[in-house]
Amino acid sequence: MTIQDANPSEPDNDPIALPEQAKINVTASPSKSVDRALWYTIGGIVLVTCCGLILLAFLFTRTSQFKELTTFPIAPDFDYTPYPTPDIRATDQAWKPPSAPPSLGSRKEVESALKNDKTPQLTWFATYRPLMPDINQPGDVYTYAVNLFTAQEVLWDYGWCTLTQKILDENFAQMEIEFFLDGKAVGDDRVGIEDYQASEERFCRTYNVLVKNWPKGTHLLSVDVTFLAPTDDGWNVYPAGTHTFQYFVTVNP
């Protein structure tokens, strides 16, 4: 028998030897468990520290040092001496005009001071204020005592408010406002008038005089307010007649 060559077209069923695969180590990494233990340790330390601080704070509140820190001494009784109430009648009778009056600003200067809203009012410096009744009566005199320095510039004013703007105009149509400085009338050209609404139901008008360059001494400023007829401001009725606001201004150098 003749042995024939193998047909190359026929499939070769002999097993093929493959290279041995590298073994993969599947053992779990210990890094995650280590991190978890570290965080547990840190958390425990923080918790213990906080508890220790709270305990120390509690123990400190039981000590005498804590009581000393939190105990405030009670102020001892002392005699309070307010500004003495001036004898207005004696001051009025003894008053004499100083050697020279202070200077007055022009109406334009008054309007500028009102616009800038930086010039203080005369009454801000009052050391004595009179009691004001609900309704002014004819002949009433309301006297203020004021202390100033020679260089102080102030707005000397009189104001009146009503329930509506219409009532305000009607009231001033039957009111006369006169300013006097050291016994002499202040001209209308020195008086600035300002209207404003103080609230929803309060309409006001002020007459303003700018006073500056005060000579040393005691000056008398007064405002006469005359109602020519009974006047209703929307809240009260004021009888006809004149009442006066006067200011004894003592000026120091």
Long-range contacts (C-beta under 8 A, 24 or more apart in sequence): 83-127, 83-128, 83-145, 85-128, 86-128, 86-145, 86-248, 88-143, 88-248, 91-145, 91-218, 91-248, 92-143, 92-246, 95-218, 95-220, 95-248, 97-182, 97-183, 97-220, 98-182, 98-215, 98-216, 98-217, 98-218, 98-219, 99-215, 99-217, 100-215, 101-181, 101-182, 101-184, 101-215, 101-219, 102-181, 102-211, 102-212, 102-213, 102-214, 102-215, 102-219, 102-251, 103-211, 103-212, 103-213, 104-181, 104-186, 104-190, 104-209, 104-210, 104-211, 104-212, 105-190, 105-209, 105-210, 105-211, 105-212, 106-189, 106-190, 107-189, 107-190, 107-191, 107-192, 109-210, 110-155, 110-190, 110-191, 110-192, 110-208, 110-209, 110-210, 111-192, 113-153, 113-155, 113-208, 113-210, 114-155, 114-192, 114-194, 114-208, 119-153, 119-154, 119-155, 119-210, 120-152, 120-154, 120-155, 121-154, 121-155, 121-156, 121-157, 122-146, 122-154, 122-155, 122-156, 122-157, 122-211, 122-221, 122-247, 122-249, 123-247, 124-154, 125-152, 125-154, 126-247, 134-236, 135-236, 135-237, 135-238, 135-239, 136-225, 136-238, 136-243, 137-239, 137-241, 137-243, 138-239, 138-240, 138-241, 138-242, 138-243, 139-241, 139-242, 139-243, 140-243, 140-244, 141-243, 141-244, 141-245, 141-246, 142-243, 142-244, 142-245, 142-246, 143-246, 143-247, 143-248, 144-245, 144-246, 144-247, 144-248, 145-247, 145-248, 145-250, 146-247, 146-248, 146-249, 146-250, 147-249, 147-250, 147-252, 148-214, 148-249, 148-250, 148-251, 148-252, 149-214, 149-251, 149-252, 149-253, 150-213, 150-214, 150-215, 150-216, 150-251, 150-252, 150-253, 151-213, 151-214, 152-212, 152-214, 153-210, 153-211, 153-212, 154-210, 154-211, 154-212, 155-208, 155-209, 155-210, 155-211, 156-208, 156-209, 156-210, 156-211, 156-221, 156-247, 157-206, 157-207, 157-208, 157-209, 158-206, 158-207, 158-223, 158-225, 158-245, 159-204, 159-205, 159-206, 159-207, 160-204, 160-205, 160-206, 160-233, 161-198, 161-202, 161-203, 161-204, 161-205, 161-233, 162-202, 162-203, 162-204, 162-233, 162-234, 163-201, 163-202, 163-203, 163-233, 163-234, 163-235, 164-201, 164-203, 164-234, 165-195, 165-197, 165-203, 167-203, 167-232, 167-233, 167-234, 168-195, 168-203, 168-204, 168-205, 171-231, 171-232, 171-233, 172-205, 174-227, 174-228, 174-229, 174-231, 175-225, 175-226, 175-227, 175-228, 175-231, 176-224, 176-225, 176-226, 176-228, 177-207, 177-223, 177-224, 177-225, 177-226, 178-223, 178-224, 178-226, 179-207, 179-209, 179-221, 179-222, 179-223, 180-220, 180-221, 180-222, 180-223, 180-224, 181-209, 181-211, 181-219, 181-220, 181-221, 182-219, 182-220, 182-221, 183-220, 214-249, 214-251, 215-251, 216-251, 216-252, 216-253, 217-250, 217-251, 218-248, 218-249, 218-250, 218-251, 219-248, 219-249, 219-251, 220-246, 220-247, 220-248, 220-249, 221-246, 221-247, 221-249, 222-246, 222-247
